């Protein structure tokens, strides 16, 4: 029993060392550099929390902070809500269950590159939904989320909502 325990520890030792050095070591080094006078290259002269004070005072930080929480709430609540709803619908043996399964699971076989290009085409104002609806005759239609700074955060949230529901809500199927 002791030899087996020793063998397990011997096998895990390199993994634990790499994790300690690469993950925790780099995190500690980054935290230390953040309170120094470093710019592009490391400068180990201690500067205190001045860089953080300057960072928190910028308008860009406030936009990033708001976008992070907005995306998080939209993604988590939307994905869980829609995913549970779709999973319940499939579990209840509703009509066209086979069609639902095909619609939800088919995108799993498509690569991320193809999915990204598809979203790019759909959301582009010049060739996507906006162009399609305008060609149908509704010339004032605007769907330019991806190019408007005030709505751009909703684009990845809606895209992730569609992709993640397929993965999370239908995972047990």
N, C-alpha and C positions, 0 to 999 in steps of 0.2 A: 504494500500500500504506500509506503514512503517513497519507493522508487517511482511509482506512477505519479505521485504528487510532485516530486522533483522534476520529472520529465515535463509535466504541464507548466510548471513555473519557468523552466528553461526555455520552453517554446514561446511563452508569453512575454518574457523579459524584453526582447528586441521591440516588440510592438508597444509595450508600455514606455520604453525609453524614447522611441520615436514620437509617441503621442506627447510625452512630457516636454521634449525639446521643441518639436515643430509646432504644436498647438499652444501649449501654455507658455513656452519660452517666447514665441513670437508675439503672443498677446501681451505679455508683460513688457517686452521690449517696445512694442507699439505704444502702450500706455505711458512708458517712461519718455519716449520721444515726443509725445504730445505735450509734455510740460517743459520741453527744452526750447532753445532758439532755432531748432531745425527748420529748414525751408525745403529746398530740393534735396540736399544731402544732409546726412546726420550731423548735428552740431550738439555736443553734449553739455553745453552751458545751460544750467537751470534757469528757466524763465518764469516759473510759477504758472498760474492759471490765466495769464493774460490772453493767450490765444483762444481759450474757451470763452472768455468775456467778449472778445471781438467777434467770435463766431456767433454767439447767442444774440448779439446786437444787430446782426445783418437781417435784411428782409428775406434773403434767400433761405436762411435757416427756418424762418417762420413758415415759408411756403413748403419747404421739405417736411417739416414737422406735421403740418396740417395734412399734406398729401399722404404721409405715412399712415396716420390714423384713419383718414377717410378711406384709403384703399383697404386697410386692415378690416375695418368694420364692414364695408361693402362686400369684400371677398369672403369673410368668415360667415356673416349672417346670410348673405345671398347664396353662397355655395351650400351651406348646411340646409337652409330652408328648401331650396329647389331640389337639392339632391335627395333629401328625405321624402319630399313629395313624389318625385319620380320613382324612387325605390318602393314607396307604398303603392303607387299605381301599378307597378309591375308585379308586386307581391300579391295584390288583390285579384289577379287573374282577369284584368279588364279586357275588353275586346281589343283585337289587334295587338296582343302582347308580343307576338313574333315581330311585328313591324317596329314596336317600341325598342325591343332588344337590338334589332338591326340598326336603328337610328342611333342608339346610344353607344353601342359597342363598335360600330364600323369605324369611327374616327380613331380608335385605338390602333388600328392597323396602318394609319397614315403617319409618316414621319413628322417631326417637329418643324423641319424646314418647309415642307409642303403646307403644313398648317399655318406657319408664320406668313408665308407668301399669300395664302388665301385670305387671311385677315388683312394683310396689307392691301390687297386688291379690293376687298369689300369696303374697307374704311377710307380708301383714297377718294377725295372729292372729285377727281377728274375721271376716274374709271369705275368707281364703286357704286354704292347704293344711291348716292346723290345724283350721279350722272344717269343711272338707270331710271330713276323716278322723273328726272327732268326730261328724258327722252320720251317718257310716256305722256308728257304734256303739262306736268306741274312745274312750270319754269321757276317758281319762287321757292321750291323745296330746298332746304339746307340741311345737310348732314355732314358737318365738318368737325366732328369731335377731335379727330387726330391732329388737326392743325390749329385749334383754338386753345390757348394756354389755360383758360378758365374751365375747360371741359376735358382736357387731355387726360386727367387722372381717371376719368370714368371709362376710357377706352381699354386700358389693361384690366380694369376691374371687371368689365363686362366680358372681355375675352377669356379671362381666367375663370369667370363664373360658368361660362359654357363648357370649357374644357374640364374643369375640376368636377363639375357635377357628373359628367360621364364617368370620371375615375372613382370618385368617392361614393356617390349615391348608388351606383350600380356595381360596385366592387364585389359584392357577395353573389351576384348573379352567375 
